[in-house]
């Protein structure tokens, strides 16, 4: 059996070494999980086709040992990637942090990116482990958007009281809840 693989998918204006990504990478590797944090091109001006192409190049074939942790715009990016997989190539799970699937009022520049379709029902049917983590004081993605996102995904919703948008400028350089969920579900 193949070893578990984790892909941490960053969001808008971010990169592979921002926020809590290096910490989660290191902690997950200590559990025996192979971790990659792809650099999605031009994160200041995200383009879905370019981001999907970068993920395809990095991830390759998805299987029952493939995991995704997405942050913000990286959540819908990962899910759209999973929507494109052939029948039978299903990921083991997704952990979505500050995720959303609709326009975000403070970020109208992402409206075009968000107008593209995403099939939540297919994710629910094909990805057995799903979770959404949000912060009740997120000043970028309103928590109600993350709650609706969790409902679309039929996923447990974990609301943390004071993590902002899970950015290093919010003081978030570690995300123990994401690690706890990985420990619960992933068996190397």
N, C-alpha and C positions, 0 to 999 in steps of 0.2 A: 504494500500500500504506500502511496506517495506521502511525503511529509506535508503538513499543512503550510499553506502560503497565505500571507496577509499583505494586502495592498492598502496603504493609507493614502487617500485621495484628498489633496488640499483643495481649497476654494479660491474665490475671487481675491486678487491682490496678494496671494500667499505663495509659498514655495515649500519644497521638501523639508527645510530645516526650521520652519517657523513654529511658533506656539508650543504644543506638547508633542509634536510628531517624533522628534528624536528620542524623547523619553519613552514613548509607547513602543517605538521600534526596538530600543534596547531591552525593555522589559519583556516584550513578546519573544525576542530572540533568545532570551534567557530561558524561556519555556520550551524552546526547540522549534519555534515557528520561523520559517524563512520570511523576512519582511522586506518589502520594497516600497519606497515612497516616490512615485513617479513625479518628475518635473513636468507639469502641464504647461504648454507654451503660452507666452504672453498673458499671464494671469491678470494683468491690468485691463486687458481687453479680451475676455474669454470668447472663444469660438467653439461651438459644440463639435463641429466636424474635426477641428484640429485636436481638441481634447480627446475625442473618441479614438482618433488615430493614434495618439500618444499612448492611451491606455491599451489599445490592441497590441501595439508594438511591445509594450512592457509586460502585459499579463499573458498574452497568448491564449491557450486553451483553458477554459474554466472547468473545474471538476468539483467533486464533493469534498475536496480539501482546500478549496479557495475561499478566502474571507476578504471582506472589504470593510474598512472603517472610513467613512466619509466625513468631511467637515464642511458645513455650509453649502456652497455651490458644488463642492465635491460629492455631496450625497446624490443629487439628481444625476450628476455625471456618471457615477458608478452604477446607478440603477438603469440608466439608459444603455450603458454598456452591457449589462446583464440582459436587458430586453433584446439585444441583438444576437445573443448566443443561440446556436442551433438547438433544437429539441434534444434533451438528454444531457446537455452540458450545463448543469446547474451548479451554482455556488452553494457552499455550505451555509454561509450567513453574512449578514450585513449589520453593522452598528453605525447608525447615522447620528452625527452630533450637530446640533443646530440646523437640522435639515428642513427643507421646505420644497413644495412642488407647485407653487403659485407665485405671482408677482409679489415682491417685497417692497412696501411703500417707500422706505428710505433709499432704495436702490433702483430707480427707474431705468438706469443704464443696463440692467439685466433683463428687462422685459422681453427683448427679442430672444435671448437665450432661453428664457422660461416658456416661451410660446410653443416650443417643440414638444411633441407628445411623449408620454411615458405611460407604460401599461402596468399599473399597480397590481392588478389582478394576476398578471403573469408572475410578478415577483412573489406574491403571496403563495401561489401554487408551486413555484419551483425553488424557492429559497427557504429552507426549513427554519432557520434561526434569524430573527429580525428584532432589532431594538432601536428605539429612538431616544436620544438623550438631549434635553433642553435645559436652559437656564431661565428661571422666572424673571430675571432682571436683564435679559438680552435686549440691548438697545438697538440692535441691527435687525435681527429676525424676531418679530414678535412671537412670544411663546405660543400663542393661539395657532400660528402657522405650523409650528412643529407638532402641536397636538393633532391638528387635522392631517398632517403628513403621517403620523403614527397610526391614525385611524385608517387612512388609505392602505397602509401596509399591514394592517391588523397586527401591529407590533406593540409590545409593552412600551409604555412611555415613562421615562425616568426624568422627573423634574428636579433639578438642583436649584437651591434658593439663590445663589449669589456667584454665578460664574460668568456673567456678562455674555459675550459672544464666543467664549472659550479662546480668547486671544492672549498672547503673552502680555500685551499692554493691560489686560484685565488681571494680570498676575497668574494666569493659568499656563504653567509650563509642565504640568503633570495632569493626567486624567485617570485617577485610580478606578473610577467606575467602568471605563472602557476596558481596562485590564481585567477587572473582576469578571466582566461578561465574557471576555475571551477565555479566561481560566475555566469558567463554568461550561463552555461549549466546545472548546477546541481540545482535542486529545492528540498530541504529537506521537 
